[in-house]
Amino acid sequence: MLNYQNTDLLPSTNTHQQVKLSYWIDIHHATNNTPFYQLFGQICQQHQQDKRWVMIMDAKKEDIELLKVSEKIGDTKVLKVNSQQLNISLENIHKLLSAGNCAALILCNTQFSHQQLLKLSQFAQQGKTHCIVINNLT
């Protein structure tokens, strides 16, 4: 799991919430009652017409399997990456976003400071890559 400075953007409620930091970055806060695969499915469907990848970083294997079955999303345009198996730094995420090879980058259970999120937004805009951060509140 990528772990950076804790952000002050976390709401104190127990429901799924979405915070739109900019056009290029969304932050979702979910409880255990909100299956991540459903959020993944919504994002993948939004980018279905794009000919670029949707990269999902640090998703649980069962969420990816449920995404393929329940949301009828094929894995041809979905790339799953585990940051514990690769050396993924904030700098690497910046490079990925600004390169524009992906339609969207979904980061699961990460903690960023407000400044880091603003920087991510700048790189996402540069590469025209949507950045979605999904965090569990529990």
Secondary structure, DSSP 8 states (H G I E B T S, - for coil): ----S--TT--SSSS-EEEEEETTEEEEEE-TTS-HHHHHHHHHHHTTTSSSEEEEES--HHHHHHHHHHS---TTSEEEE-TTTTT--HHHHHHHHHHT-EEEEEEES----HHHHHHHHHHHHHHT-EEEEEEE--
